[in-house]
Amino acid sequence: MKIDKTLILKLEELSRLQLSEEERNAMITNLSDMLKMVEKLEELPTLDIEPLVYINSSVNIWREDEASEVISTEMALRNAPDANENFFNVPRVINLNKK
């Protein structure tokens, strides 16, 4: 693929950008350099390489579900800005009556 001014103008339009002439020229250079790097990577022999699915070999590391110290309801509600009996009061975020 050739990176030229026509392509840059098309990309500029699609991305709703307004580039100066200097920025367009820099974009041509940068995108051309990126394509050269990709072409260089395509030269690597990868036929015998298995695709990487996970970064590490650890799979499903589970821990035991052990009960630990539990705080009381009173303690949990102590710093609540607004509470009602055993519950936190929060502002309504869904209006079900709205059409």
C-alpha positions in Angstrom: 0.0 0.0 0.0 1.3 3.4 -0.9 0.9 6.2 1.5 0.3 9.4 -0.5 -1.4 12.8 -0.1 -4.7 11.4 -1.5 -4.8 8.7 1.2 -4.0 11.3 3.9 -6.7 13.6 2.7 -9.2 10.7 2.8 -8.1 9.8 6.3 -8.3 13.4 7.4 -11.9 13.6 6.1 -12.9 10.3 7.8 -11.4 11.3 11.1 -12.8 14.8 10.9 -9.3 16.3 11.3 -7.9 19.4 9.7 -4.2 19.0 9.2 -1.7 21.6 8.0 0.5 20.8 5.1 3.4 20.1 7.4 1.3 17.7 9.5 0.2 15.9 6.3 3.8 15.4 5.2 4.7 14.2 8.7 1.8 11.8 8.6 2.9 10.4 5.2 6.4 9.8 6.6 5.2 8.2 9.8 2.6 5.9 8.2 5.2 4.9 5.6 7.7 4.0 8.3 5.0 2.0 10.1 4.2 0.0 7.0 7.9 -0.7 6.5 8.1 -2.1 10.0 5.1 -4.4 9.3 6.7 -5.5 6.1 9.9 -6.3 7.9 7.9 -8.4 10.5 6.2 -10.3 7.7 9.7 -11.6 6.7 10.0 -13.5 9.9 9.4 -17.3 9.7 6.3 -17.9 11.8 4.9 -21.1 10.4 6.1 -23.2 13.2 5.2 -20.8 16.0 2.1 -21.5 18.1 -0.2 -18.5 18.6 0.0 -17.0 22.1 -3.3 -17.4 23.9 -2.2 -16.5 27.4 0.7 -14.4 28.6 1.6 -16.9 31.4 1.1 -20.6 31.8 -0.9 -20.3 35.1 -4.5 -21.4 34.6 -7.3 -21.2 37.1 -5.4 -20.5 40.3 -8.1 -21.0 42.9 -7.9 -20.2 46.6 -9.9 -21.7 49.3 -13.0 -19.7 50.3 -12.3 -19.1 54.0 -14.5 -17.0 56.3 -12.7 -14.1 57.8 -13.5 -11.2 60.1 -16.9 -9.7 59.3 -17.9 -6.2 60.3 -21.3 -5.5 61.8 -24.1 -3.7 60.0 -23.8 -0.9 62.5 -20.1 -0.6 61.7 -20.7 -0.6 57.9 -23.3 2.1 58.2 -21.3 4.3 60.6 -19.8 6.5 57.9 -22.7 6.4 55.5 -23.9 9.9 54.6 -27.5 8.6 54.7 -28.8 5.3 56.0 -32.3 3.9 56.8 -32.4 1.0 59.4 -30.0 -1.6 57.9 -29.6 0.0 54.4 -27.7 2.7 52.6 -29.9 5.4 51.1 -28.7 6.5 47.7 -30.2 8.9 45.1 -32.6 7.3 42.6 -30.8 6.9 39.3 -33.7 5.2 37.3 -37.0 6.9 36.8 -39.5 4.1 35.9 -42.4 6.5 35.4 -40.6 8.4 32.5 -41.8 7.5 29.0 
